[in-house]
Amino acid sequence: MTTGIRAAAQDLLDSKEERAQLTESWPDLDLATAYAIQDEALRLRRERGETVIGVKLGLTSRAKQQRMGVDAPLLAWLTDAMVLPAGAPVPELIHPRAEPELVFVLGKRLAGPGVTAATALAAVSEVYGGIEIIDSRYRDYRFTLPDVVADNGSSALFGLGPVGLPPSSLDLSLEAALVEVDGQIVDTATGAAVQGHPAEALALAANTLAARGIALEPGWIVLTGGMTDAVELRRGSRVAAHFSHLGSVTITG
């Protein structure tokens, strides 16, 4: 591992304020190197006591890709330090945003390559509604795909709703989420916004990780990607996601 990868991972992990994109000083940063930075940051998180509990997909909807100016999904790591307990306010972050997600809990190990949406869904024990809090370290949320991959997909926190159901009991492409900000409905989408079906996102995760020799493990949580564009989470504000069958999740800034 190069000194540059180690230094970038440490710098991103330690950033508490907006910073310039990595690609401003590292213009030839590619995706493979960006994922190496992401993995090194995970090693540093583990050193300080965090445990891997799953993965997240980002930029799986066209709304998010268009909003952020990129054209492909990404993967990032989840650790136990990213879980926001029910009712807890969001701690001080740089510029947090919230987005509704369909969340899988795996009952079986899922390893690519060759995973289809059907085989991916067969490995899922429960589906939850959730809200992810993203918090890019980059100034004005402006970045290239390698930048955001290196930044672990802008990961900050996530909260799950109270209802977990087996996937066989739901039509996930039609499962809807209404996004409410301080009492006003501001957006809505269905699971079809996530790669056409969130199981496609799960299959993508398994197959992409297989190329790095990694499998999705039983008990892991998989955030399948924002169903809508993310909304700003201001201090004292309240963001809720109301799902068709998976209850409601509320986050307070």
Backbone torsions as a table, in degrees:
resi	resn	phi	psi	omega
1	MET	NA	135.9	-177.3
2	THR	-80.0	158.2	176.6
3	THR	-59.5	-35.1	-178.9
4	GLY	-63.0	-39.7	178.7
5	ILE	-65.5	-46.6	179.4
6	ARG	-60.2	-46.3	-176.9
7	ALA	-65.4	-41.4	179.7
8	ALA	-64.5	-43.3	179.3
9	ALA	-61.3	-46.6	-180.0
10	GLN	-63.8	-42.0	-178.8
11	ASP	-63.1	-46.0	179.2
12	LEU	-64.5	-41.8	-178.6
13	LEU	-64.5	-34.1	-176.7
14	ASP	-87.6	-10.1	-174.9
15	SER	-66.5	124.8	177.1
16	LYS	-113.1	-2.4	179.0
17	GLU	-134.7	165.8	176.6
18	GLU	-57.3	143.3	179.5
19	ARG	-139.4	168.7	177.8
20	ALA	-71.0	153.8	174.5
21	GLN	-59.9	147.1	174.5
22	LEU	-58.5	-38.8	-174.9
23	THR	-69.4	-9.9	174.2
24	GLU	-68.8	-36.9	178.4
25	SER	-103.3	-10.2	-178.7
26	TRP	-133.2	68.8	-170.2
27	PRO	-64.7	-22.2	179.7
28	ASP	-98.4	17.8	176.7
29	LEU	-58.7	124.0	179.8
30	ASP	-108.3	174.2	-174.9
31	LEU	-65.1	-40.0	-179.4
32	ALA	-60.6	-42.4	178.7
33	THR	-69.9	-37.0	177.8
34	ALA	-61.4	-41.7	177.4
35	TYR	-68.7	-30.9	174.7
36	ALA	-65.1	-38.4	175.5
37	ILE	-64.3	-43.8	178.5
38	GLN	-59.2	-43.9	-179.9
39	ASP	-67.1	-37.3	177.0
40	GLU	-66.1	-38.6	176.2
41	ALA	-63.2	-36.8	176.1
42	LEU	-64.2	-40.8	176.9
43	ARG	-58.9	-41.0	178.8
44	LEU	-66.4	-38.1	176.4
45	ARG	-62.6	-42.0	179.2
46	ARG	-63.9	-37.7	178.4
47	GLU	-60.1	-32.6	179.9
48	ARG	-93.0	11.8	169.2
49	GLY	106.0	0.5	180.0
50	GLU	-79.3	152.4	-178.8
51	THR	-120.0	136.6	176.4
52	VAL	-69.4	129.9	178.2
53	ILE	-123.0	1.9	179.4
54	GLY	156.5	-161.2	-179.3
55	VAL	-138.0	163.4	173.5
56	LYS	-126.9	149.6	168.8
57	LEU	-103.8	145.8	177.1
58	GLY	-129.0	155.2	176.7
59	LEU	58.6	40.7	177.7
60	THR	-88.3	-13.5	177.9
61	SER	-104.3	150.5	177.3
62	ARG	-62.2	-33.0	179.2
63	ALA	-59.9	-45.3	-179.2
64	LYS	-71.1	-39.3	179.9
65	GLN	-61.9	-43.8	179.4
66	GLN	-67.2	-39.8	-179.4
67	ARG	-62.5	-40.1	-174.4
68	MET	-97.5	-2.0	174.9
69	GLY	73.0	30.1	175.8
70	VAL	-124.7	169.5	-172.2
71	ASP	-130.6	20.0	179.9
72	ALA	-151.1	150.1	175.6
73	PRO	-70.2	170.2	177.8
74	LEU	-140.7	166.2	174.9
75	LEU	-120.4	150.4	176.8
76	ALA	-152.1	168.0	-175.5
77	TRP	-93.2	147.0	169.9
78	LEU	-112.8	138.3	173.4
79	THR	-125.5	168.9	-178.5
80	ASP	-64.6	-21.1	178.8
81	ALA	-73.5	-10.9	-178.9
82	MET	-92.8	-4.2	-178.9
83	VAL	-77.9	125.0	176.6
84	LEU	-98.1	113.0	-179.2
85	PRO	-61.0	148.8	179.5
86	ALA	-56.7	130.3	177.8
87	GLY	86.5	-11.4	-179.1
88	ALA	-80.0	138.4	177.0
89	PRO	-73.2	155.8	176.8
90	VAL	-71.9	127.9	178.7
91	PRO	-68.9	175.7	-179.2
92	GLU	-62.5	124.0	177.5
93	LEU	-128.7	-178.3	-176.3
94	ILE	-76.5	-63.5	177.8
95	HIS	-152.4	74.0	-172.6
96	PRO	-67.9	146.9	173.1
97	ARG	-134.0	153.5	-176.4
98	ALA	-121.0	144.3	178.1
99	GLU	-146.5	142.5	179.7
100	PRO	-78.3	144.4	-178.2
101	GLU	-140.4	151.4	165.4
102	LEU	-94.1	129.8	-168.2
103	VAL	-120.8	129.4	178.3
104	PHE	-101.9	141.6	166.5
105	VAL	-113.0	124.9	-174.3
106	LEU	-82.7	135.1	174.3
107	GLY	-98.7	-17.7	-178.9
108	LYS	-134.7	156.9	173.7
109	ARG	-65.5	139.9	-178.3
110	LEU	-130.2	113.4	-175.6
111	ALA	-128.0	131.6	173.0
112	GLY	-87.2	-176.4	3.8
113	PRO	-82.5	177.4	174.7
114	GLY	83.2	11.2	178.5
115	VAL	-73.0	131.7	175.4
116	THR	-102.2	170.8	177.0
117	ALA	-59.8	-39.3	-178.8
118	ALA	-66.5	-45.5	179.3
119	THR	-69.1	-32.8	176.8
120	ALA	-64.0	-46.2	-177.8
121	LEU	-65.9	-30.5	179.5
122	ALA	-67.8	-18.6	178.6
123	ALA	-88.3	-5.3	-175.7
124	VAL	-89.7	132.2	176.8
125	SER	-92.2	-39.0	-177.6
126	GLU	-145.1	153.0	174.4
127	VAL	-119.5	136.2	177.2
128	TYR	-125.5	157.1	163.9
129	GLY	-87.6	149.0	-179.5
130	GLY	-152.1	169.4	170.2
131	ILE	-126.2	127.6	171.9
132	GLU	-99.3	137.4	172.2
133	ILE	-101.0	114.4	176.5
134	ILE	-100.9	154.7	-176.0
135	ASP	-157.2	80.7	-179.8
136	SER	-60.0	141.1	175.2
137	ARG	-82.5	-7.3	-174.7
138	TYR	-88.9	146.3	-177.1
139	ARG	-59.5	128.0	175.6
140	ASP	60.7	22.7	179.9
141	TYR	56.6	34.2	179.6
142	ARG	-106.4	126.8	-178.2
143	PHE	-164.1	162.2	169.1
144	THR	-92.4	172.6	178.6
145	LEU	-61.2	-45.7	176.1
146	PRO	-60.0	-36.4	177.3
147	ASP	-58.2	-50.3	-174.1
148	VAL	-72.9	-31.9	174.4
149	VAL	-62.4	-46.7	179.0
150	ALA	-60.0	-31.7	-179.6
151	ASP	-85.6	21.0	178.8
152	ASN	54.9	40.9	175.2
153	GLY	64.0	29.5	-179.1
154	SER	60.9	23.9	-175.9
155	SER	-64.5	140.1	173.2
156	ALA	-135.7	-68.1	-175.3
157	LEU	-146.9	165.4	169.8
158	PHE	-152.5	151.5	175.9
159	GLY	-128.6	144.2	180.0
160	LEU	-106.4	152.3	176.6
161	GLY	-78.5	177.7	-173.8
162	PRO	-84.9	-8.8	-171.9
163	VAL	-113.3	121.0	173.4
164	GLY	-117.3	125.5	-176.4
165	LEU	-127.1	150.4	173.9
166	PRO	-66.6	144.5	-176.7
167	PRO	-61.8	-25.2	-179.8
168	SER	-66.4	-16.8	-178.3
169	SER	-92.1	1.4	-174.2
170	LEU	-129.3	150.2	164.3
171	ASP	-99.6	95.7	-170.5
172	LEU	-67.5	-25.0	177.3
173	SER	-69.3	-24.9	-179.5
174	LEU	-102.7	-7.5	178.2
175	GLU	-61.8	121.2	-173.2
176	ALA	-103.2	155.5	172.4
177	ALA	-131.6	131.0	171.3
178	LEU	-102.7	128.9	179.5
179	VAL	-101.0	124.0	-177.7
180	GLU	-117.4	132.3	175.8
181	VAL	-122.0	113.7	179.7
182	ASP	50.6	44.1	174.1
183	GLY	89.6	-4.5	-179.2
184	GLN	-111.3	128.7	175.0
185	ILE	-72.5	123.2	-175.3
186	VAL	-115.2	-16.1	-178.1
187	ASP	-164.2	161.5	176.5
188	THR	-153.6	152.0	177.3
189	ALA	-162.5	166.8	173.4
190	THR	-116.1	173.0	179.4
191	GLY	-60.3	-20.6	177.7
192	ALA	-62.8	-19.6	178.3
193	ALA	-68.5	-18.1	-176.6
194	VAL	-98.5	90.9	178.1
195	GLN	59.1	22.4	-176.4
196	GLY	88.1	-29.6	176.8
197	HIS	-166.7	134.0	-177.2
198	PRO	-59.9	-23.7	175.8
199	ALA	-65.7	-28.4	174.7
200	GLU	-64.9	-37.5	176.8
201	ALA	-65.3	-40.3	178.2
202	LEU	-64.3	-43.2	177.0
203	ALA	-61.5	-41.5	176.9
204	LEU	-58.6	-42.7	179.5
205	ALA	-61.9	-47.1	-178.2
206	ALA	-62.6	-43.6	-177.4
207	ASN	-71.9	-36.7	178.7
208	THR	-67.8	-44.0	179.8
209	LEU	-66.9	-30.9	180.0
210	ALA	-58.9	-33.9	179.1
211	ALA	-65.9	-18.8	177.2
212	ARG	-104.5	9.9	177.5
213	GLY	74.8	26.4	-176.0
214	ILE	-119.3	138.7	174.5
215	ALA	-113.9	156.6	172.6
216	LEU	-83.4	128.6	-170.3
217	GLU	-99.7	154.6	176.7
218	PRO	-55.9	137.0	-178.8
219	GLY	89.5	-13.5	179.9
220	TRP	-69.2	149.4	175.8
221	ILE	-98.7	136.4	176.8
222	VAL	-125.7	113.7	172.1
223	LEU	-83.9	121.5	-169.5
224	THR	-86.3	-5.2	177.1
225	GLY	116.9	151.0	-177.6
226	GLY	-61.2	131.1	178.3
227	MET	-77.5	-32.2	179.3
228	THR	-122.3	177.2	169.4
229	ASP	-64.8	151.0	179.6
230	ALA	-76.0	148.7	178.2
231	VAL	-112.6	146.2	179.9
232	GLU	-64.4	137.2	177.2
233	LEU	-110.0	100.3	-179.8
234	ARG	-85.6	156.8	177.4
235	ARG	-60.0	126.7	-178.9
236	GLY	86.4	-7.1	-179.9
237	SER	-82.4	162.4	179.4
238	ARG	-128.8	124.9	177.1
239	VAL	-116.4	130.2	178.7
240	ALA	-127.0	147.3	172.2
241	ALA	-119.9	122.6	-178.8
242	HIS	-109.4	116.7	-176.0
243	PHE	-100.0	155.8	-177.6
244	SER	-59.0	-47.4	-174.3
245	HIS	-127.4	-4.2	-172.4
246	LEU	-109.9	19.5	175.8
247	GLY	75.9	-162.3	-176.1
248	SER	-125.4	148.4	175.8
249	VAL	-125.3	132.1	179.6
250	THR	-124.5	134.2	179.5
251	ILE	-122.1	135.6	179.8
252	THR	-115.5	130.0	-179.3
253	GLY	-78.6	NA	NA
